[in-house]
Every structure is written in structure tokens, then in C-alpha cells.
């Protein structure tokens, strides 16, 4: 008995106003929010398939939602974004089916519906947002205070965390590489990059008026990024890796260790 193929869902991410950012940059804004259920023809399609002849040569869509925030033209990283499901119509293509098997290019789409945006930050996107918005501002203040209380000691601890593992906790540099490989394997590189920028920006904003040194702010930003990545992969990596990313050996008291 033949197996039925699961229907492919294609995604496009936009800023809060629903306009594809690269179409805005090109001066031909395409608003998905105003065209739900409608077919949209590309306003300036490229003539050589599929090459960039301008800032907006075709519609770009992804079937792996964890990559949808990559190559959108939206920068710096912001939240919330809006996530749309679309149907490619007419001729479709890709730059490289080997390197980008999850991406599709077309000159015509139908906007199906708006959907929850959190999957763009990965399968654990809800938890990632909870950490970024609900935990990092408070934790960042503690991390920065720890650094300024003993800069030389914290610098040494940070170096040891990065280069030296222990029996029950991996070294930080290796844990970061393991997380990067996991993001690649799960097609969540775009999600990881976006979440890290959201986390570091949140940490920096929360410390802006705190009188902390720049080194302390930089330390807090790096800790925020690592904690966020650990949250993204909390169901995929074992405690040996996760505790390294969470910085268990760097925290001055047990109460600052990530749950």
C-alpha cells in the first residue's frame, strides 16, 4: 500500500506590518496582511531564473520554519514578527537543491493564512521567548554584578569554562559547537541566530542604565545568548552539554543556575 505524502507547508516571515521586507527595500512593497486568500504576482520578477537582479527578484519561502528568519532582509532582529503560510504558484526554483533543500523561489504565491510566529524560533520557540523576555533581564543584572565584583576572577573563570571541561559538565567552547551542529541538523540555524540576537539585545537594554562596565555588559550578553541556545535545544542535548551552555560553573550561587 502506497504511503500518502504529507502536504508541504511553505512559510514567509514579515515584520509586524505584514510587508515583505525585501519588497519594501526595493520600493515595491508587497503586503501579505492585505492579501490573505489572494494570489499575488511578483511586481518585478527576475528574467534569469533564479538569480538576484535586484533586492527583490522573487518570493522566497521555506518549508523548514526554523530557517524562515534567515535572509529576510529584516535586520536588526526584532520581535514580534509575523509568520504566513503561502502556496507557490507557477514555475518554481531554487539556487541550490543541495545546500538549500528547504527553500523555494517563485514569482507568484497565494497567501493562505497567518499562523503563530513562535515556531520561527524553533520547536522550543515558546520557551525561548519566555527566557528572553521573562528571565534574561533579571539574570543579566546578576551576571553583570558578578563580573564587576571580581573582573579578574570572572575572566579566569570564563576562560576555564570555555577551555576546560569536567567529569559532569562539558567545556563551553565544545558545547557551543555541539549546539551549532544540532541547529544545522534540525534546520534551525536561522532560529538560533535570531534568538541569540534577541537575547543579547534584551540583556544590553536591561543593563543600559545600571552603571555596569562594558566588559560586564559583554559578559551578560554572552551568557544570555548561551542560555537561550540551551533552551532551544533543551529536549535534544544531554545535561553534560546543556549545563555547560547554561554556565552552571560560572554562577556564583545555585539560585542563578538555569532551570
C-alpha positions in Angstrom: 0.0 0.0 0.0 1.4 3.3 -1.1 2.1 5.9 1.6 0.4 9.3 1.2 2.9 12.1 1.0 2.4 14.7 3.7 1.5 18.1 2.3 4.3 20.6 2.3 3.7 23.9 4.2 5.6 26.9 3.0 6.3 29.9 5.2 7.3 33.6 4.8 8.2 35.9 7.7 7.5 39.6 7.7 7.8 42.5 10.2 4.7 43.5 12.2 3.1 45.4 9.3 3.0 42.4 7.1 5.1 43.8 4.3 7.9 41.6 2.9 11.0 43.5 4.0 13.0 43.0 0.7 10.0 44.2 -1.3 10.0 47.4 0.8 13.7 47.9 0.3 13.1 47.5 -3.5 10.4 50.2 -3.5 7.7 47.8 -4.5 6.1 46.8 -1.1 4.1 43.6 -1.0 1.8 43.4 2.0 0.8 39.8 2.9 -1.6 41.0 5.6 -3.8 42.8 3.0 -3.9 39.8 0.7 -4.9 36.8 2.8 -6.6 34.3 0.5 -5.4 36.2 -2.6 -3.0 35.4 -5.4 0.0 37.9 -5.6 2.1 38.3 -8.7 5.7 39.4 -8.2 5.9 43.1 -9.1 9.4 42.9 -10.6 10.2 39.3 -11.4 13.8 38.4 -12.4 14.2 37.4 -16.1 17.1 34.9 -15.4 15.8 32.2 -13.1 16.8 32.1 -10.3 19.3 35.0 -9.8 19.1 38.2 -7.9 18.7 41.0 -10.4 17.7 43.4 -7.7 17.0 43.5 -3.9 13.7 41.7 -4.6 13.7 39.3 -7.6 11.3 36.6 -6.4 9.3 35.4 -3.4 11.4 33.3 -1.0 9.7 30.8 1.1 10.8 27.9 3.4 9.3 24.6 4.4 11.6 24.3 7.4 10.1 27.0 9.6 13.3 27.2 11.8 15.1 28.7 8.8 12.4 31.2 7.8 14.0 34.2 9.5 17.2 33.8 7.5 17.7 36.0 4.5 14.5 38.0 5.0 16.1 41.5 4.9 14.7 42.1 8.4 17.5 43.5 10.5 18.3 44.1 13.3 16.4 41.1 14.8 13.0 42.2 16.2 10.1 40.6 17.9 7.3 40.1 17.2 7.5 39.1 13.6 4.5 37.7 11.6 4.5 34.3 10.1 2.5 33.4 7.0 1.7 30.2 5.2 1.7 30.5 1.4 1.2 28.4 -1.7 3.8 28.8 -4.5 2.2 29.0 -7.9 3.6 28.8 -11.4 7.2 28.0 -12.1 9.4 27.5 -9.0 13.1 27.0 -8.5 16.0 27.2 -6.1 19.6 28.4 -6.1 20.9 25.0 -4.9 18.8 22.0 -4.0 21.9 20.6 -2.3 22.6 23.5 0.0 19.0 24.9 0.3 16.6 21.9 0.0 14.2 23.6 2.3 13.8 26.8 0.3 11.7 27.6 -2.8 11.6 30.6 -5.1 8.6 31.7 -7.2 7.1 34.7 -9.0 3.5 34.0 -7.8 2.1 33.0 -4.4 -1.3 32.6 -2.8 -1.3 33.9 0.8 -3.1 31.1 2.8 -3.2 32.4 6.4 -1.3 34.0 9.3 0.0 31.5 11.9 1.6 31.6 15.3 5.1 33.2 15.0 6.9 31.3 17.7 7.9 28.3 15.6 10.2 30.6 13.7 12.4 30.4 16.8 12.5 26.6 16.7 10.5 23.7 18.1 11.0 25.2 21.6 10.2 28.7 20.5 7.7 29.4 23.2 10.3 28.5 25.9 12.9 30.6 24.1 10.7 33.7 24.2 9.9 33.0 27.9 13.6 33.0 28.7 14.4 36.1 26.6 11.5 38.3 27.9 10.8 36.8 31.3 14.2 35.7 32.6 17.1 37.4 30.9 16.6 41.0 32.3 16.9 39.8 35.9 19.6 37.3 35.2 21.6 39.9 33.2 21.8 42.2 36.2 23.2 39.3 38.3 25.7 38.3 35.7 27.0 41.9 35.2 27.2 42.4 39.0 29.2 39.2 39.4 31.6 40.4 36.7 32.1 43.9 38.2 32.6 42.5 41.7 35.6 40.5 40.6 36.6 41.2 37.0 39.9 39.3 37.1 38.4 36.3 38.8 35.5 36.2 36.4 37.7 36.5 33.4 39.7 33.5 34.6 36.5 31.5 35.3 35.2 32.4 31.9 38.4 31.2 30.3 38.3 27.9 32.2 34.6 27.5 31.3 35.5 27.9 27.7 38.6 25.6 27.5 38.3 23.1 30.4 35.6 20.5 30.9 34.8 18.5 34.0 33.5 15.0 34.6 29.9 16.1 34.7 29.9 19.3 32.6 31.5 19.8 29.2 33.7 22.7 28.2 31.9 25.8 26.9 33.6 26.0 23.5 32.7 22.4 22.7 29.1 22.8 24.0 28.6 25.8 21.7 29.9 23.8 18.7 27.5 20.9 19.6 24.6 23.4 19.7 25.6 24.8 16.3 25.7 21.3 14.8 22.3 20.5 16.3 20.8 23.6 14.8 22.2 22.7 11.4 20.9 19.1 11.7 17.4 20.3 12.8 17.3 23.1 10.2 17.1 25.8 12.9 20.2 27.9 12.2 18.1 30.9 11.4 16.1 30.4 14.6 19.3 30.1 16.7 20.8 33.2 15.1 17.7 35.3 15.6 17.1 34.1 19.2 20.7 34.9 20.1 20.4 38.5 18.8 17.1 38.9 20.6 18.7 37.6 23.8 21.8 39.8 23.6 19.8 42.9 22.8 17.4 42.3 25.7 20.4 41.9 28.1 22.0 45.1 26.8 18.8 47.1 27.1 18.2 45.9 30.6 21.6 47.0 31.7 21.7 50.3 29.9 21.2 52.5 33.0 22.7 50.2 35.6 26.2 51.7 35.7 27.9 48.5 34.7 31.3 48.3 32.9 31.3 47.5 29.2 33.1 44.2 30.0 30.3 43.3 32.4 27.7 44.0 29.8 29.5 42.0 27.2 29.7 39.1 29.7 26.0 39.3 30.4 25.2 39.4 26.7 27.2 36.2 26.1 25.6 34.4 29.0 22.1 35.5 27.6 22.9 34.0 24.2 24.2 30.7 25.7 21.2 30.3 28.0 18.9 30.9 25.1 20.6 28.3 22.9 20.4 25.8 25.8 16.7 26.5 25.9 16.3 26.0 22.2 17.9 22.5 22.4 16.8 21.5 25.9 15.0 18.4 24.6 17.8 17.4 22.3 21.1 17.7 24.2 22.0 15.9 27.4 22.8 17.7 30.7 26.5 17.4 30.0 26.1 19.9 27.2 23.2 21.9 28.5 24.8 22.7 31.8 27.9 23.9 30.0 25.7 26.2 27.9 23.8 27.4 31.0 27.1 28.3 32.7 26.5 26.2 35.8 30.1 26.6 36.8 30.1 30.3 36.2 27.2 31.2 38.5 28.2 32.4 41.9 25.2 30.9 43.7 22.8 28.0 43.0 19.9 30.3 42.6 21.3 31.8 39.4 21.6 28.4 37.7 19.1 28.0 34.8 16.4 25.5 35.5 
